[in-house]
Amino acid sequence: MKNLKCLRLLCFLLAVCAVTTSSAQELPKPTRFMVAMDDGVKLATDVFLPDGESPENTSKKFPVILARTPYGKEPGPLLAVNLGKQGYAVVIQDMRGRFDSEGNDSIVFFNDGDGEVHDGHDTLEWLAEQSWCDGNVVTWGGSAGGVTQTMMAPNAPAVLKAQHVLVAFSDMYSQAAYQGGVWRKEMLDGWLPGHNFDPRSYKEFRAHPKRGEFWEPGNAEKGAAQVQAPGVYWGGWYDIFLQGTINSFVTIHNGGGEGARGKCRLILGPWAHGTFKELKYPENSASPGPVDDAVRFFNHHAKGEQNGVSEDKPVHYYVMGDTEDESAPGNFWRTGDNWPPAADNTPYYFHVDGKLNPTAPEGDDSREYAYDPTNPVPTNGGQNLRLPKGPRDQREMENRDDVLVFSTGPLAEPVEVSGPVTAKLYVSSDCPDTDFTVKLCDVYPDGRSMLVTDGIMRARYRNSFETHEFMVPGQVYEIEVDLWATSIIFNKGHEIRVSVSSSNDPRFEPNPNTGADHFEEGDPFKVAHNRIYLSKDEPSHIVLPIFTEAK
């Protein structure tokens, strides 16, 4: 998460602020405050005022940009140089238990929202009381620094006027810890210990595989109606928190408080939590234009500037396309009034001969494969944090015996898919529990099967993430797999491909097929014989949001 934070910080300073800083310029030094929270714990908070003013004796007042982070306050001086020229005070704070702050971060991010401890709220109240604050605070940050914003928003006092949230989740359980009810192994096994978070976070997250009361402090969506500060929600099609970015916008723009409702912005580009190299999108993919300018958004909401922000379309998303054929459709920005765009949600059915098309099957077919959790399908690309990410070639995985592949054949005309993607599977197994994975790929004419998006679902949570229902061997169940969302034009001559299996390791922790919550080295396991039904009565399929300009 830290690498992306640094990347977007650089973009924010150089592209968004459009300010140059001499390499010889001396960076300002902060005034350090130890700000007491309601429970008495003090958080290290660095303050930088414009023009070298001191917060201890200035008579001036400024709007404030606040950033709260678990990664240290090093960016503060550079932020202050650039944003000070825009007339903003910059405040950067170590989260509870991190670096120079007191307390502990026993459950990371749970202290930032509206629980018993609410550090975001308390920090905003402290800022409102400072003589140098003009009563207008905005927040900015990416990844973990974006999560602190989403968590604070529902419980924020009136001093908060706007937020610029980059690549952040809005619900920790479903978007960060247990996507589809499955532990996000690649991300959490590396990130939590790698940044020396309190070990209790990892232990408690692992101990709570079901949604329930434990996860409520990490769910900002439930408080969307209380949010009064509009936000820009910025994310990528291959980002680890794509769905969180979308959900933040949808819940607050459509159902937020009066101050935020109808005033938010959603920006979705061909980006990941870091960089990828396998497909190179055109230079226009870097930004949708002025709507991406955080300072412009802040100036409107914190300073009252009439600078065009109120006329911006709420939604800007990049429609991906063939990256090699310059004449191919796609690779442009589209605007909209809301998300998702109007599209025809079209079932593409899986057929026993490997075909994929909108025609429902007429027979009574099915296909079976054996899933061995000690030999899982390896991860290659997708919405990863540490591993290679983004669109990568899936042919090696598709050639495995435990992967079922369905393809349209070369398309006679381009097909655009823009919006949420889901798969409905009819399945059975000889085990009490197992997982089902679905990948959507764009097959180039040279045979490369480039990942577009993917998802997973643990069978026991097919009806509710709050309780588990084990499978009866041989019984057929309907399972829905959420592949989140995308926007892409499959070019003429390309193929749309879907693959189905039961593992994607280490992106997701393999299911031992025994009913156990987790699968660690030495644990017992079973080989599952999983069947996908492709019949008239049980027609497994993927639902693609087919977009046409006429919509």
TIFIBA-294866 format. One record per residue (C-alpha): x, y, z; residue number from 1. Coordinates in nm, 4 decimals, padded with zeros to 6 digits. Layout:
BEGIN
xx	yy	zz	num
X	Y	Z	NUM
...
END
This chain:
BEGIN
xx	yy	zz	num
00.0000	00.0000	00.0000	1
00.2882	00.2342	00.0725	2
00.4322	00.2258	-00.2809	3
00.1066	00.3436	-00.4352	4
00.0734	00.6110	-00.1682	5
00.4119	00.7513	-00.2660	6
00.3294	00.7346	-00.6364	7
00.0052	00.9243	-00.5994	8
00.1679	01.1705	-00.3587	9
00.4142	01.2546	-00.6336	10
00.1326	01.2937	-00.8860	11
-00.0603	01.5081	-00.6402	12
00.2306	01.7417	-00.5864	13
00.3500	01.7667	-00.9437	14
00.0390	01.7231	-01.1560	15
-00.2452	01.8295	-00.9320	16
-00.0798	02.1220	-00.7603	17
00.1025	02.2247	-01.0788	18
00.3700	02.3877	-00.8653	19
00.7457	02.3518	-00.9012	20
00.9774	02.3420	-00.6061	21
01.3421	02.4318	-00.6310	22
01.5699	02.1509	-00.5203	23
01.7659	02.4069	-00.3228	24
01.4621	02.5325	-00.1343	25
01.4724	02.4570	00.2348	26
01.1785	02.2484	00.3443	27
00.9727	02.3879	00.6314	28
00.9895	02.2402	00.9772	29
00.6679	02.1414	01.1493	30
00.5253	02.2463	01.4800	31
00.4554	01.9250	01.6675	32
00.1407	01.8868	01.8759	33
00.0482	01.5841	02.0826	34
-00.3275	01.5963	02.0342	35
-00.5333	01.4271	02.3052	36
-00.8168	01.2024	02.1922	37
-01.1321	01.1537	02.4013	38
-00.9735	00.8632	02.5890	39
-00.6585	01.0626	02.6703	40
-00.4269	00.8970	02.4170	41
-00.2166	01.1579	02.2378	42
-00.1457	01.1466	01.8655	43
00.1616	01.3064	01.7078	44
00.0374	01.5803	01.4763	45
00.2637	01.8004	01.2623	46
00.1325	02.1417	01.1576	47
00.2673	02.3559	00.8727	48
00.1221	02.7015	00.8097	49
00.1706	02.9007	00.4872	50
00.4378	03.1705	00.4583	51
00.6324	03.0409	00.7565	52
00.3628	03.1436	01.0025	53
00.3737	02.9801	01.3444	54
00.0548	02.8203	01.4779	55
00.1514	02.9387	01.8252	56
00.1495	03.3120	01.7525	57
-00.0110	03.3808	01.4147	58
-00.3197	03.5971	01.3876	59
-00.4081	03.4579	01.0449	60
-00.6592	03.1875	00.9634	61
-00.6276	02.9222	00.6936	62
-00.8226	02.6334	00.5464	63
-00.6611	02.3046	00.6460	64
-00.5651	01.9907	00.4543	65
-00.5476	01.6946	00.6923	66
-00.3756	01.3630	00.6215	67
-00.3821	01.0754	00.8712	68
-00.1458	00.7873	00.8006	69
00.0095	00.4717	00.9491	70
00.3267	00.5207	00.7427	71
00.4910	00.8193	00.9108	72
00.4844	01.1941	00.8573	73
00.7778	01.2283	00.6151	74
00.5648	01.3675	00.3276	75
00.4566	01.6617	00.5439	76
00.7255	01.9171	00.4499	77
00.6894	01.8612	00.0747	78
00.3119	01.8791	00.1002	79
00.3478	02.1994	00.2989	80
00.5727	02.3683	00.0414	81
00.3309	02.3080	-00.2432	82
-00.0005	02.3437	-00.0646	83
00.1164	02.6406	00.1387	84
00.1436	02.8291	-00.1896	85
-00.2226	02.7472	-00.2431	86
-00.3070	02.9059	00.0924	87
-00.3586	02.5857	00.2916	88
-00.2297	02.4820	00.6285	89
-00.1094	02.1223	00.6154	90
-00.1633	01.8867	00.9068	91
-00.0285	01.5327	00.9011	92
-00.0861	01.2883	01.1833	93
00.0449	00.9473	01.2865	94
-00.2407	00.7082	01.3526	95
-00.2822	00.5654	01.7007	96
00.0081	00.3409	01.7979	97
00.2137	00.4335	01.4924	98
00.5507	00.6068	01.4929	99
00.5367	00.9050	01.7331	100
00.1762	00.8594	01.8487	101
00.0762	00.7027	02.1774	102
-00.1541	00.4059	02.2288	103
-00.1704	00.0928	02.0180	104
-00.3248	00.0021	01.6852	105
-00.4534	-00.3325	01.8113	106
-00.7170	-00.3526	01.5362	107
-00.5965	-00.1342	01.2507	108
-00.8499	00.1254	01.1258	109
-01.1074	00.0339	01.3915	110
-01.0062	00.3452	01.5888	111
-01.0751	00.5854	01.3030	112
-01.4531	00.5661	01.2658	113
-01.7538	00.5872	01.4957	114
-01.6681	00.3157	01.7464	115
-01.5769	00.3590	02.1121	116
-01.2563	00.5256	01.9941	117
-01.2956	00.7746	01.7082	118
-00.9645	00.9427	01.6400	119
-01.0693	01.0978	01.3094	120
-01.3614	01.2775	01.4714	121
-01.1520	01.3915	01.7678	122
-00.8776	01.5277	01.5435	123
-01.1289	01.7279	01.3398	124
-01.2780	01.8740	01.6570	125
-00.9303	01.9752	01.7733	126
-00.8645	02.1482	01.4414	127
-01.1943	02.3359	01.4648	128
-01.0796	02.4813	01.7976	129
-00.7447	02.6113	01.6708	130
-00.7147	02.9855	01.6221	131
-00.5332	02.9408	01.2891	132
-00.8064	02.7213	01.1360	133
-01.0717	02.9158	00.9458	134
-01.3341	02.6473	01.0054	135
-01.2768	02.4609	00.6794	136
-01.0936	02.1276	00.6809	137
-01.0474	01.8929	00.3867	138
-00.8777	01.5531	00.3911	139
-00.6535	01.3789	00.1425	140
-00.4741	01.0454	00.1181	141
-00.4419	00.7184	-00.0642	142
-00.4655	00.3514	00.0304	143
-00.4370	00.3414	00.4112	144
-00.4544	00.7217	00.4078	145
-00.7758	00.6897	00.2108	146
-00.9218	00.4375	00.4523	147
-00.8748	00.6766	00.7450	148
-01.0918	00.9214	00.5501	149
-01.3736	00.6796	00.4687	150
-01.3836	00.5649	00.8304	151
-01.4001	00.9195	00.9735	152
-01.6589	01.0571	00.7296	153
-01.9866	00.9317	00.8858	154
-01.8931	01.0650	01.2288	155
-01.7230	01.3859	01.1188	156
-01.8145	01.7255	01.2688	157
-01.9230	02.0119	01.0447	158
-01.5680	02.1444	01.0054	159
-01.5019	01.8712	00.7454	160
-01.5886	02.0171	00.4051	161
-01.4520	01.7717	00.1447	162
-01.2410	01.4597	00.0949	163
-01.0140	01.3278	-00.1788	164
-01.0007	00.9512	-00.1283	165
-00.7664	00.7423	-00.3388	166
-00.7849	00.3603	-00.3630	167
-00.9514	00.2845	-00.0305	168
-01.1988	00.0290	00.0964	169
-01.5327	00.1255	00.2472	170
-01.5999	-00.2106	00.4151	171
-01.3061	-00.3970	00.5615	172
-01.4717	-00.7375	00.5785	173
-01.5829	-00.7795	00.2168	174
-01.3216	-00.5701	00.0361	175
-01.0022	-00.6133	00.2368	176
-01.0212	-00.9274	00.4499	177
-01.2705	-01.1824	00.3126	178
-01.3614	-01.1188	-00.0495	179
-01.6374	-01.3657	-00.1318	180
-01.5866	-01.5047	00.2167	181
-01.2268	-01.6055	00.1360	182
-00.9167	-01.4759	00.3150	183
-00.7157	-01.2325	00.0983	184
-00.3931	-01.4154	00.1656	185
-00.1578	-01.2365	-00.0734	186
-00.2486	-00.8959	00.0613	187
-00.2950	-00.9429	00.4338	188
-00.0277	-01.2058	00.4997	189
00.2272	-00.9589	00.3672	190
00.0926	-00.6139	00.4509	191
00.0037	-00.6493	00.8187	192
00.3302	-00.8072	00.9422	193
00.5356	-00.6275	00.6774	194
00.4512	-00.2876	00.8250	195
00.4735	-00.4014	01.1871	196
00.1099	-00.3570	01.2746	197
00.0047	-00.4940	01.6112	198
-00.0136	-00.8762	01.5692	199
-00.3612	-00.8691	01.7219	200
-00.4989	-00.7289	01.3961	201
-00.3896	-01.0360	01.2011	202
-00.4975	-01.2747	01.4760	203
-00.8420	-01.1201	01.5190	204
-00.9060	-01.0894	01.1465	205
-00.8268	-01.4587	01.1022	206
-01.0491	-01.5484	01.3972	207
-01.3564	-01.3810	01.2449	208
-01.4204	-01.5293	00.8977	209
-01.7911	-01.4483	00.9115	210
-01.9424	-01.1034	00.8909	211
-02.0714	-00.9927	01.2287	212
-02.0462	-00.7414	01.5093	213
-01.6668	-00.7630	01.5160	214
-01.6427	-00.6068	01.1692	215
-01.8865	-00.3181	01.2256	216
-01.6166	-00.0604	01.3180	217
-01.4592	-00.1265	00.9771	218
-01.7783	-00.0721	00.7781	219
-01.8179	00.2909	00.6706	220
-02.0999	00.2134	00.4281	221
-02.3535	00.1694	00.7065	222
-02.3036	00.5357	00.8002	223
-02.3289	00.6813	00.4500	224
-02.6511	00.8691	00.5300	225
-02.4642	01.0705	00.7951	226
-02.1828	01.1834	00.5631	227
-02.2024	01.5582	00.4955	228
-01.8690	01.6155	00.3185	229
-01.8581	01.5345	-00.0549	230
-01.5683	01.3294	-00.1818	231
-01.3709	01.2467	-00.4913	232
-01.3315	00.8681	-00.4984	233
-01.0403	00.7637	-00.7176	234
-00.9657	00.4027	-00.8083	235
-00.8424	00.1590	-01.0696	236
-00.9918	-00.1344	-01.2552	237
-00.7063	-00.3518	-01.1261	238
-00.6830	-00.1987	-00.7804	239
-00.7141	-00.4093	-00.4650	240
-00.9916	-00.1819	-00.3348	241
-01.1838	-00.1173	-00.6579	242
-01.5180	-00.2135	-00.5068	243
-01.4593	00.0081	-00.2051	244
-01.4010	00.3071	-00.4305	245
-01.7232	00.2364	-00.6183	246
-01.9290	00.1696	-00.3054	247
-01.8099	00.4883	-00.1346	248
-01.9282	00.6943	-00.4285	249
-02.2573	00.5110	-00.4803	250
-02.3643	00.5120	-00.1152	251
-02.2705	00.8743	-00.0425	252
-02.3508	01.0390	-00.3773	253
-02.6956	00.8771	-00.3799	254
-02.7730	00.8336	-00.0116	255
-02.5445	01.0644	00.1833	256
-02.6384	01.3628	00.3949	257
-02.7564	01.6867	00.2374	258
-02.4046	01.8292	00.2200	259
-02.2642	01.5345	00.0248	260
-02.5556	01.3903	-00.1685	261
-02.5274	01.4600	-00.5412	262
-02.1901	01.6338	-00.5019	263
-01.9409	01.3454	-00.5129	264
-01.7103	01.2385	-00.7949	265
-01.6006	00.8926	-00.9114	266
-01.2816	00.8411	-01.1143	267
-01.1925	00.4919	-01.2398	268
-00.8909	00.4330	-01.4625	269
-00.6805	00.1432	-01.5963	270
-00.4680	00.1406	-01.2832	271
-00.3581	-00.1019	-01.0138	272
-00.2207	-00.0665	-00.6602	273
00.1178	00.0034	-00.8147	274
00.2259	-00.0493	-01.1738	275
00.1966	-00.3224	-01.4357	276
00.3760	-00.3711	-01.7673	277
00.2009	-00.6425	-01.9663	278
-00.0420	-00.4051	-02.1373	279
00.0462	-00.0407	-02.1902	280
-00.2481	00.1945	-02.2158	281
-00.2140	00.5265	-02.4035	282
-00.0924	00.8415	-02.2326	283
-00.4476	00.9700	-02.2063	284
-00.5113	00.7022	-01.9425	285
-00.3100	00.8952	-01.6826	286
-00.5867	01.1420	-01.5943	287
-00.9396	01.2405	-01.6991	288
-00.8497	01.6087	-01.6774	289
-00.9419	01.8869	-01.4313	290
-01.1836	01.6686	-01.2338	291
-00.8738	01.4832	-01.1097	292
-00.7352	01.8035	-00.9531	293
-00.7721	01.7699	-00.5776	294
-00.6838	02.1326	-00.5044	295
-00.9491	02.2523	-00.7489	296
-01.2073	02.0384	-00.5661	297
-01.0861	02.1647	-00.2281	298
-01.0872	02.5280	-00.3402	299
-01.4517	02.4971	-00.4349	300
-01.5662	02.3343	-00.1125	301
-01.3300	02.4977	00.1392	302
-01.2880	02.8420	-00.0171	303
-01.6118	02.8783	-00.2101	304
-01.4389	02.9273	-00.5452	305
-01.6657	02.9019	-00.8479	306
-01.4105	02.7162	-01.0574	307
-01.6220	02.4716	-01.2546	308
-01.6326	02.1911	-00.9987	309
-02.0096	02.2134	-00.9630	310
-02.0458	02.1658	-01.3404	311
-01.8247	01.8554	-01.3582	312
-01.9950	01.5279	-01.4406	313
-02.0099	01.3060	-01.1308	314
-01.8552	00.9991	-01.2990	315
-01.5416	00.9676	-01.5117	316
-01.4284	00.6196	-01.6136	317
-01.1768	00.4884	-01.8635	318
-01.3075	00.2488	-02.1264	319
-01.0187	00.0107	-02.1911	320
-00.9539	-00.1380	-02.5336	321
-00.7026	-00.3176	-02.7518	322
-00.3641	-00.1699	-02.6589	323
-00.1927	-00.2655	-02.9864	324
-00.4426	-00.1804	-03.2610	325
-00.4551	00.1988	-03.2831	326
-00.7700	00.1825	-03.4948	327
-00.9544	-00.0264	-03.2358	328
-01.2365	00.1299	-03.0329	329
-01.1734	00.2031	-02.6681	330
-00.8987	00.3639	-02.4611	331
-01.0889	00.6830	-02.3864	332
-01.2551	00.8558	-02.0915	333
-01.6334	00.8580	-02.0629	334
-01.8415	01.0691	-01.8263	335
-02.1719	00.9871	-01.6655	336
-02.4255	01.1055	-01.4130	337
-02.4076	00.8005	-01.1884	338
-02.2734	00.4487	-01.1497	339
-02.3271	00.1974	-01.2944	340
-02.3829	00.3116	-01.6525	341
-02.7002	00.2054	-01.8298	342
-02.6283	-00.1312	-01.9910	343
-02.8018	-00.4519	-02.0922	344
-02.7111	-00.7148	-01.8339	345
-02.6726	-01.0060	-02.0721	346
-02.6198	-01.3691	-01.9668	347
-02.3424	-01.5453	-02.1563	348
-02.3952	-01.9163	-02.1015	349
-02.1345	-02.1881	-02.0579	350
-02.1701	-02.4851	-02.2927	351
-02.0297	-02.8351	-02.2590	352
-01.8218	-02.7937	-02.5766	353
-01.6459	-02.4895	-02.4286	354
-01.8506	-02.2286	-02.6104	355
-01.9622	-01.9037	-02.4476	356
-02.2615	-01.7202	-02.5925	357
-02.6011	-01.5624	-02.5082	358
-02.7910	-01.8761	-02.6116	359
-02.9066	-02.0865	-02.3165	360
-02.8188	-02.4578	-02.3251	361
-03.0891	-02.7074	-02.4158	362
-02.9339	-03.0297	-02.2908	363
-02.8618	-03.1871	-01.9552	364
-02.4851	-03.1428	-01.9444	365
-02.2258	-03.0779	-01.6753	366
-01.8492	-03.0830	-01.6350	367
-01.6442	-03.1970	-01.3379	368
-01.2900	-03.1346	-01.2183	369
-01.0826	-03.2330	-00.9163	370
-00.9617	-02.9509	-00.6924	371
-00.6599	-03.0363	-00.4757	372
-00.5813	-02.7598	-00.2227	373
-00.2167	-02.8716	-00.2124	374
-00.1891	-02.8019	-00.5861	375
-00.3930	-02.4832	-00.6324	376
-00.4206	-02.2732	-00.9465	377
-00.1392	-02.0162	-00.9168	378
-00.2163	-01.6454	-00.9177	379
-00.1010	-01.4540	-01.2228	380
-00.2158	-01.0936	-01.2201	381
-00.5351	-00.9314	-01.1044	382
-00.6154	-00.7047	-00.8126	383
-00.3024	-00.7825	-00.6118	384
-00.0882	-00.5819	-00.3727	385
00.2554	-00.7455	-00.3672	386
00.2420	-00.9958	-00.6528	387
00.2501	-00.9026	-01.0228	388
-00.0816	-00.7351	-01.0875	389
-00.3121	-00.6175	-01.3592	390
-00.3824	-00.7813	-01.6961	391
-00.1587	-01.0869	-01.7353	392
-00.1711	-01.3866	-01.9689	393
-00.3781	-01.6730	-01.8246	394
-00.3018	-01.9454	-02.0818	395
-00.0825	-02.1488	-01.8481	396
-00.3610	-02.1623	-01.5895	397
-00.6270	-02.2318	-01.8516	398
-00.4387	-02.5433	-01.9646	399
-00.4771	-02.7120	-01.6255	400
-00.7147	-03.0040	-01.5772	401
-00.8849	-02.8263	-01.2858	402
-00.9819	-02.5196	-01.4908	403
-01.2882	-02.5098	-01.7169	404
-01.2622	-02.2672	-02.0095	405
-01.5436	-02.1145	-02.2160	406
-01.4842	-01.8825	-02.5140	407
-01.6941	-01.6921	-02.7669	408
-01.4630	-01.7477	-03.0592	409
-01.3388	-01.4453	-03.2578	410
-01.5883	-01.1599	-03.2381	411
-01.7408	-01.0339	-03.5616	412
-01.7881	-00.6881	-03.4071	413
-01.6503	-00.5096	-03.0990	414
-01.8368	-00.5712	-02.7727	415
-01.8266	-00.3269	-02.4818	416
-01.8634	-00.4479	-02.1241	417
-01.9036	-00.1614	-01.8735	418
-02.0358	-00.2073	-01.5214	419
-02.0621	-00.4749	-01.2516	420
-01.9835	-00.8315	-01.3594	421
-02.1288	-01.1373	-01.1859	422
-02.1398	-01.5088	-01.2565	423
-02.4184	-01.7451	-01.1595	424
-02.2985	-02.1017	-01.1169	425
-02.4973	-02.4168	-01.0547	426
-02.2623	-02.6471	-00.8691	427
-02.2243	-02.9593	-00.6622	428
-01.9358	-03.1174	-00.4736	429
-01.8500	-03.4295	-00.2798	430
-01.7146	-03.2104	00.0022	431
-01.9002	-03.0038	00.2660	432
-01.7358	-02.6826	00.1522	433
-01.5254	-02.5574	-00.1371	434
-01.4603	-02.2402	-00.3361	435
-01.5483	-02.1341	-00.6883	436
-01.3441	-01.8858	-00.8897	437
-01.4354	-01.7078	-01.2124	438
-01.2069	-01.5093	-01.4431	439
-01.3036	-01.2844	-01.7348	440
-01.0349	-01.2513	-02.0037	441
-00.9758	-01.0671	-02.3304	442
-00.8162	-01.3071	-02.5798	443
-00.5973	-01.1295	-02.8352	444
-00.5604	-01.2648	-03.1906	445
-00.2137	-01.4000	-03.1043	446
-00.3687	-01.6208	-02.8346	447
-00.2824	-01.4229	-02.5222	448
-00.5638	-01.4493	-02.2697	449
-00.5364	-01.1235	-02.0760	450
-00.7113	-01.1047	-01.7409	451
-00.9799	-00.8377	-01.7151	452
-01.1276	-00.9126	-01.3725	453
-01.1962	-01.2084	-01.1449	454
-01.3791	-01.3140	-00.8305	455
-01.4277	-01.5941	-00.5818	456
-01.7049	-01.7331	-00.3626	457
-01.6899	-01.9732	-00.0688	458
-01.9800	-02.2159	-00.1001	459
-02.0745	-02.2100	00.2675	460
-02.1527	-01.8357	00.2451	461
-02.3727	-01.8641	-00.0657	462
-02.6794	-01.7331	00.1221	463
-02.5219	-01.5079	00.3847	464
-02.1787	-01.4017	00.5017	465
-02.3121	-01.3943	00.8571	466
-02.3698	-01.7691	00.8820	467
-02.2406	-02.0776	00.7073	468
-02.4371	-02.3539	00.5399	469
-02.2343	-02.6563	00.4408	470
-02.3063	-02.8454	00.1206	471
-02.4709	-03.1857	00.1028	472
-02.2619	-03.4062	-00.1284	473
-02.4214	-03.4341	-00.4707	474
-02.6857	-03.1684	-00.4130	475
-02.6972	-02.8839	-00.6659	476
-02.6611	-02.5276	-00.5375	477
-02.6843	-02.1877	-00.7022	478
-02.3827	-01.9700	-00.6260	479
-02.3185	-01.6110	-00.7334	480
-01.9610	-01.4943	-00.7852	481
-01.8946	-01.1194	-00.7785	482
-01.6188	-01.0131	-01.0191	483
-01.6536	-00.6489	-00.9107	484
-01.6606	-00.4229	-01.2204	485
-01.4791	-00.3206	-01.5348	486
-01.5073	-00.1176	-01.8544	487
-01.3528	-00.2650	-02.1683	488
-01.4229	-00.3012	-02.5389	489
-01.3391	-00.6483	-02.6671	490
-01.2166	-00.5690	-03.0164	491
-01.3257	-00.7357	-03.3380	492
-01.1255	-01.0567	-03.3808	493
-01.0717	-01.0907	-03.0049	494
-01.2514	-01.3488	-02.7912	495
-01.4366	-01.3099	-02.4644	496
-01.3263	-01.5903	-02.2345	497
-01.4416	-01.7122	-01.8946	498
-01.2597	-01.9695	-01.6842	499
-01.4003	-02.1465	-01.3798	500
-01.2063	-02.3257	-01.1083	501
-01.1789	-02.3457	-00.7294	502
-00.8535	-02.1735	-00.6350	503
-00.6332	-01.8722	-00.7076	504
-00.3358	-01.8947	-00.4726	505
-00.1861	-01.6901	-00.3135	506
-00.4345	-01.4178	-00.4084	507
-00.6847	-01.6139	-00.2009	508
-00.6204	-01.8739	00.0671	509
-00.7037	-02.2222	-00.0671	510
-01.0068	-02.3974	00.0787	511
-00.9146	-02.7305	00.2455	512
-01.2619	-02.8632	00.1497	513
-01.3150	-02.9922	00.5042	514
-01.5297	-02.7128	00.6444	515
-01.2341	-02.5556	00.8268	516
-01.2097	-02.1761	00.8246	517
-00.8476	-02.1662	00.7075	518
-00.5820	-02.3843	00.5488	519
-00.2331	-02.3719	00.6927	520
00.0660	-02.5988	00.6434	521
00.0029	-02.9446	00.7863	522
-00.3740	-02.9020	00.8142	523
-00.5973	-03.1890	00.6990	524
-00.7592	-03.1492	00.3584	525
-00.9730	-03.3244	00.1009	526
-00.9585	-03.3320	-00.2761	527
-01.2937	-03.1962	-00.3945	528
-01.4669	-03.3231	-00.7050	529
-01.6609	-03.0169	-00.8130	530
-01.9223	-03.0179	-01.0859	531
-02.0494	-02.7203	-01.2883	532
-02.3936	-02.7670	-01.4431	533
-02.4518	-02.6525	-01.8017	534
-02.8087	-02.7635	-01.8536	535
-03.1451	-02.6210	-01.9508	536
-03.2625	-02.6177	-01.5891	537
-02.9253	-02.5273	-01.4358	538
-02.7575	-02.2964	-01.6898	539
-02.4338	-02.1638	-01.5413	540
-02.3426	-01.8283	-01.6933	541
-02.1721	-01.4944	-01.6527	542
-02.3735	-01.1715	-01.6666	543
-02.1992	-00.9080	-01.8770	544
-02.3202	-00.5445	-01.8775	545
-02.3247	-00.4853	-02.2529	546
-02.3017	-00.1130	-02.3193	547
-02.4026	00.0688	-02.6353	548
-02.3857	00.4453	-02.6886	549
-02.7591	00.4487	-02.7572	550
-02.8095	00.3681	-02.3893	551
END
